[in-house]
Amino acid sequence: MTWPKKYGGQERSFLDRYVVTEEFRVANAPVRAHFTADRQSGPVLLKYAADEIKKDVLPRITRGECCFCIGMSEPNSGSDLFAASTKATKTDEGWRVNGTKLWTSNAHHADYMIGLFRTSPSTEENHRHGLTNFLVDITLPGISISPVHNMAGLHEFNEVVFDDCLVPNNHVLGEINGAWKQATSELAYERSGPERFLETFYILTEMVRTLGTEPDNRSAEGIGRLVAQAHTLRRMSVSVNGMLQAGMEPVLEGAIVKDMGTVWEQALPRKARDLTAFTDIGNRTNFDRLLRYAIHIAPKLTIQGGTTEVLRSIIARGLGLR
């Protein structure tokens, strides 16, 4: 919605996009396949890709013809992106990539990856130095993808292994060895949207339906607290999207929204279970079904997009506390 019309976008505001995203999330709409490309990969390409890449790839994203995944986490680095060791080596033909990315969501369906690779060693003065972003065609020779099933038995995550994979020169995104600035900018898009506190919101709405129009005092108070908290998170998230609309890069503010939002949505299923445990209510079959699923997926919410511990380090650094 926010992209230039010449690439198939609508040149609408980030706040317009926010409203649509919120409605998708509350309705639990099936938008996951294309969401990464829309939310963060496309904006990275708009800012850093070569013109021929923009003209080729961006219109295909807007037409729904290609999907993206993000290659950041690795087996020995996780959310510590600056410890990434998957290596891209310059050759006469392009860049040879060797290493492994892990927990790569949707890689088995993706057409492209925005990959964070090491192109030089870090330095004592700057441990963030030496990382470069690449646009990677996931169908290139030398890439293998293996499923990683989660505790709910679902295949969302993947291990992606690069074995002497050749990436073309014009697929470098932005400054060589300076991708840490781009990565933090990208994460501001990823961490600040309504999806960071609405992923289990269906539990709250189904609980309200199940408890009916006359809940007891304990249930009514619990619902009131949860709704007030959701409203506060929404105001924070809208504010960050207003900053994006103004051309700012709210890395710190996005980290705060993601930290507070995912902690809240992770705790929501447990709070809903407690509020309904001793309440005499009617048919709760659908509520119990949704509750079981939400409890299964809740542990991942404070990990995906950056762990709570990493986010709080970013917040502390932004406040001058470390």
C-alpha positions as CSV (number, residue, x, y, z in Angstrom):
1,M,0.0,0.0,0.0
2,T,2.8,2.4,0.8
3,W,5.1,1.7,-2.2
4,P,5.5,3.9,-5.3
5,K,2.8,3.4,-8.0
6,K,5.5,2.7,-10.6
7,Y,6.2,-0.6,-8.8
8,G,2.5,-1.5,-8.4
9,G,2.0,0.2,-5.0
10,Q,-0.7,2.7,-4.0
11,E,1.5,5.4,-2.3
12,R,-0.8,5.3,0.7
13,S,0.4,6.2,4.3
14,F,1.8,3.8,6.9
15,L,-1.2,4.5,9.0
16,D,-3.5,3.4,6.1
17,R,-1.5,0.2,6.0
18,Y,-1.7,-0.2,9.7
19,V,-5.5,-0.2,9.7
20,V,-5.6,-2.9,7.0
21,T,-3.0,-5.0,8.8
22,E,-4.9,-4.7,12.0
23,E,-8.1,-5.9,10.4
24,F,-6.3,-8.8,8.8
25,R,-4.8,-9.8,12.1
26,V,-8.0,-9.6,14.1
27,A,-9.8,-11.7,11.5
28,N,-6.9,-14.1,11.5
29,A,-6.8,-13.7,7.7
30,P,-4.4,-16.0,5.7
31,V,-1.8,-13.4,4.7
32,R,1.4,-15.0,6.1
33,A,2.8,-16.1,2.8
34,H,3.2,-12.6,1.4
35,F,3.5,-10.6,4.7
36,T,7.3,-10.7,5.0
37,A,7.7,-9.3,1.5
38,D,5.2,-6.5,2.2
39,R,6.3,-5.6,5.7
40,Q,10.1,-5.5,5.5
41,S,11.7,-7.1,2.4
42,G,10.1,-4.7,-0.1
43,P,11.0,-1.6,1.9
44,V,14.7,-2.9,2.1
45,L,14.7,-3.4,-1.7
46,L,13.1,0.1,-2.3
47,K,15.9,1.7,-0.2
48,Y,19.0,-0.4,-1.2
49,A,18.5,-2.5,-4.3
50,A,19.8,-1.7,-7.8
51,D,17.3,-0.2,-10.2
52,E,17.1,-3.4,-12.4
53,I,16.3,-5.4,-9.2
54,K,13.5,-3.0,-8.1
55,K,11.9,-3.0,-11.6
56,D,12.0,-6.8,-11.7
57,V,11.1,-8.0,-8.2
58,L,8.9,-5.3,-6.6
59,P,6.1,-5.5,-9.2
60,R,6.0,-9.3,-8.8
61,I,5.6,-8.8,-5.0
62,T,2.7,-6.5,-5.5
63,R,1.1,-9.0,-7.9
64,G,1.5,-11.7,-5.3
65,E,3.8,-13.7,-7.5
66,C,6.7,-14.1,-5.1
67,C,7.3,-14.6,-1.4
68,F,10.3,-13.8,0.8
69,C,12.0,-15.1,3.9
70,I,14.6,-13.6,6.2
71,G,18.1,-15.2,6.7
72,M,19.4,-13.7,9.9
73,S,19.5,-16.3,12.8
74,E,22.2,-19.1,12.7
75,P,22.8,-22.2,14.8
76,N,25.4,-20.5,17.0
77,S,24.1,-16.9,17.1
78,G,20.3,-16.9,17.3
79,S,19.1,-13.4,18.0
80,D,22.7,-12.1,18.3
81,L,22.8,-11.1,14.7
82,F,26.3,-9.5,14.9
83,A,27.7,-13.0,15.7
84,A,26.6,-14.3,12.3
85,S,29.2,-16.4,10.6
86,T,27.7,-17.5,7.3
87,K,30.3,-16.2,4.9
88,A,30.1,-14.5,1.5
89,T,33.4,-14.4,-0.3
90,K,34.0,-12.1,-3.3
91,T,35.0,-13.9,-6.5
92,D,35.3,-12.9,-10.2
93,E,31.8,-14.3,-10.8
94,G,30.0,-12.8,-7.8
95,W,29.8,-13.9,-4.1
96,R,30.3,-17.4,-2.9
97,V,28.2,-18.1,0.2
98,N,28.8,-20.9,2.7
99,G,27.1,-21.5,6.0
100,T,23.8,-22.2,7.6
101,K,20.7,-20.1,8.6
102,L,18.3,-21.5,11.1
103,W,14.7,-20.9,12.2
104,T,14.1,-19.4,8.8
105,S,10.3,-19.0,8.7
106,N,8.6,-19.9,5.4
107,A,11.9,-20.7,3.5
108,H,10.2,-23.8,2.0
109,H,7.7,-21.6,0.3
110,A,9.9,-18.5,-0.4
111,D,11.2,-17.4,-3.8
112,Y,13.8,-15.0,-2.3
113,M,15.7,-14.4,0.9
114,I,17.1,-11.2,2.3
115,G,20.3,-12.8,3.8
116,L,22.7,-11.3,6.3
117,F,26.2,-12.7,5.5
118,R,29.7,-12.1,6.8
119,T,31.9,-10.4,4.2
120,S,34.7,-9.3,6.6
121,P,35.8,-10.1,10.1
122,S,34.5,-7.8,12.9
123,T,37.0,-5.4,14.5
124,E,37.8,-4.6,18.1
125,E,36.6,-1.1,17.7
126,N,33.3,-2.2,16.0
127,H,32.0,-5.7,16.5
128,R,29.1,-4.9,14.1
129,H,31.5,-4.4,11.1
130,G,31.7,-7.0,8.4
131,L,28.1,-7.9,7.6
132,T,26.4,-7.4,4.3
133,N,22.8,-7.8,3.1
134,F,22.1,-9.8,-0.1
135,L,19.1,-10.6,-2.1
136,V,19.2,-14.4,-2.7
137,D,17.2,-16.3,-5.2
138,I,16.3,-19.3,-3.0
139,T,16.3,-21.6,-6.1
140,L,20.0,-21.1,-6.8
141,P,22.2,-24.2,-6.9
142,G,24.0,-24.8,-3.6
143,I,21.0,-24.1,-1.4
144,S,19.3,-26.8,0.5
145,I,16.3,-26.4,2.8
146,S,15.3,-28.8,5.7
147,P,12.2,-28.6,7.8
148,V,12.2,-27.8,11.5
149,H,8.9,-28.8,13.1
150,N,7.6,-26.8,16.1
151,M,6.1,-28.3,19.3
152,A,2.6,-28.0,17.7
153,G,3.8,-30.3,15.0
154,L,3.7,-27.6,12.3
155,H,6.3,-26.9,9.7
156,E,7.0,-23.2,9.8
157,F,10.7,-23.1,10.5
158,N,13.6,-24.3,8.4
159,E,17.3,-24.9,8.2
160,V,18.8,-23.3,5.1
161,V,22.3,-24.5,4.2
162,F,24.5,-22.7,1.6
163,D,27.2,-24.8,0.0
164,D,29.3,-22.7,-2.4
165,C,26.2,-20.9,-3.6
166,L,27.0,-18.1,-6.1
167,V,25.1,-14.9,-5.6
168,P,25.4,-12.2,-8.4
169,N,27.2,-8.9,-7.8
170,N,24.1,-6.8,-8.4
171,H,22.3,-8.6,-5.6
172,V,24.3,-6.9,-2.9
173,L,21.9,-4.6,-0.9
174,G,23.4,-1.4,0.3
175,E,26.9,-0.9,1.8
176,I,29.3,-3.8,1.9
177,N,30.3,-4.5,5.6
178,G,27.7,-2.0,6.8
179,A,24.5,-4.1,6.9
180,W,24.1,-3.7,10.6
181,K,22.6,-0.3,10.0
182,Q,20.2,-1.7,7.4
183,A,19.3,-4.7,9.6
184,T,18.3,-2.5,12.6
185,S,16.3,-0.3,10.2
186,E,14.5,-3.4,8.8
187,L,13.7,-4.7,12.3
188,A,11.9,-1.4,13.1
189,Y,9.4,-2.4,10.4
190,E,9.2,-6.0,11.7
191,R,8.8,-5.2,15.4
192,S,6.3,-2.3,15.5
193,G,3.2,-3.5,13.8
194,P,-0.1,-4.8,15.3
195,E,0.9,-8.4,14.5
196,R,3.3,-8.0,17.5
197,F,0.4,-8.0,20.0
198,L,-2.5,-9.5,18.1
199,E,-1.3,-13.0,17.3
200,T,-3.4,-14.6,20.1
201,F,-6.1,-11.9,20.2
202,Y,-8.7,-14.5,19.0
203,I,-8.5,-15.9,22.5
204,L,-9.7,-12.7,24.0
205,T,-12.6,-12.3,21.6
206,E,-13.7,-15.9,21.9
207,M,-13.5,-15.7,25.7
208,V,-15.8,-12.7,25.7
209,R,-18.3,-14.6,23.5
210,T,-18.1,-17.7,25.7
211,L,-18.6,-15.8,29.0
212,G,-21.7,-14.1,27.5
213,T,-23.3,-10.7,28.2
214,E,-23.4,-11.1,32.0
215,P,-20.0,-12.3,33.2
216,D,-19.3,-12.5,36.9
217,N,-17.4,-9.7,38.6
218,R,-14.0,-11.5,38.5
219,S,-14.3,-12.3,34.8
220,A,-15.6,-8.8,33.9
221,E,-12.6,-7.2,35.8
222,G,-10.2,-9.5,34.0
223,I,-11.6,-8.7,30.6
224,G,-11.5,-5.0,31.4
225,R,-7.8,-5.2,32.3
226,L,-6.9,-7.2,29.1
227,V,-8.8,-4.8,26.9
228,A,-7.2,-1.7,28.5
229,Q,-3.8,-3.3,28.0
230,A,-4.5,-4.1,24.3
231,H,-5.7,-0.5,23.8
232,T,-2.4,0.8,25.3
233,L,-0.3,-1.4,23.1
234,R,-2.3,-0.3,20.1
235,R,-1.7,3.4,20.8
236,M,2.0,2.7,21.1
237,S,2.1,0.7,17.9
238,V,0.1,3.4,16.0
239,S,2.6,6.0,17.3
240,V,5.6,4.1,15.9
241,N,3.9,3.7,12.5
242,G,3.3,7.5,12.6
243,M,7.1,7.9,13.0
244,L,7.7,5.6,10.0
245,Q,5.3,7.7,8.0
246,A,7.4,10.7,9.0
247,G,10.5,9.1,7.5
248,M,12.0,8.2,10.9
249,E,13.7,4.9,11.9
250,P,12.1,4.1,15.3
251,V,14.4,1.2,16.2
252,L,14.2,1.8,20.0
253,E,10.5,2.5,20.0
254,G,9.9,-0.6,17.8
255,A,11.8,-2.7,20.3
256,I,9.6,-1.5,23.1
257,V,6.4,-2.3,21.2
258,K,7.7,-5.8,20.3
259,D,8.9,-6.5,23.9
260,M,5.7,-5.4,25.6
261,G,3.4,-6.7,22.9
262,T,4.8,-10.2,22.6
263,V,5.0,-10.6,26.4
264,W,1.3,-9.6,26.6
265,E,0.1,-11.9,23.7
266,Q,2.2,-14.8,25.1
267,A,0.5,-14.4,28.6
268,L,-3.0,-13.9,27.2
269,P,-3.9,-17.7,26.8
270,R,-2.9,-18.4,30.3
271,K,-4.8,-15.5,31.7
272,A,-7.9,-16.5,29.7
273,R,-7.6,-20.0,31.0
274,D,-7.4,-18.8,34.6
275,L,-10.4,-16.4,34.1
276,T,-12.6,-19.2,32.8
277,A,-11.4,-22.0,35.1
278,F,-14.0,-21.6,37.8
279,T,-16.7,-20.0,35.9
280,D,-20.0,-21.8,35.1
281,I,-20.4,-21.2,31.3
282,G,-22.2,-23.0,28.5
283,N,-20.7,-24.5,25.4
284,R,-16.9,-23.8,25.4
285,T,-15.8,-26.3,22.8
286,N,-14.5,-23.7,20.3
287,F,-12.9,-21.7,23.1
288,D,-11.0,-24.8,24.4
289,R,-9.9,-25.7,20.9
290,L,-8.5,-22.3,20.3
291,L,-7.0,-22.2,23.8
292,R,-5.1,-25.4,23.3
293,Y,-3.6,-24.1,20.0
294,A,-2.7,-20.7,21.5
295,I,-0.9,-22.3,24.5
296,H,1.1,-24.5,22.1
297,I,2.3,-21.6,19.9
298,A,2.8,-19.0,22.8
299,P,6.4,-19.9,23.7
300,K,7.7,-18.8,20.2
301,L,6.2,-15.3,20.5
302,T,8.9,-13.8,22.6
303,I,11.6,-15.4,20.4
304,Q,10.6,-14.6,16.8
305,G,11.7,-11.2,15.6
306,G,14.3,-10.9,18.4
307,T,14.2,-12.4,21.9
308,T,13.0,-10.4,24.9
309,E,16.5,-10.4,26.3
310,V,18.0,-8.9,23.1
311,L,15.2,-6.3,22.9
312,R,15.7,-5.2,26.5
313,S,19.5,-4.8,25.7
314,I,18.5,-2.5,22.8
315,I,16.2,-0.5,25.0
316,A,18.8,-0.2,27.8
317,R,21.4,1.0,25.3
318,G,18.9,3.5,23.8
319,L,18.2,4.9,27.2
320,G,21.9,5.2,28.0
321,L,21.8,2.5,30.7
322,R,24.6,0.4,29.2
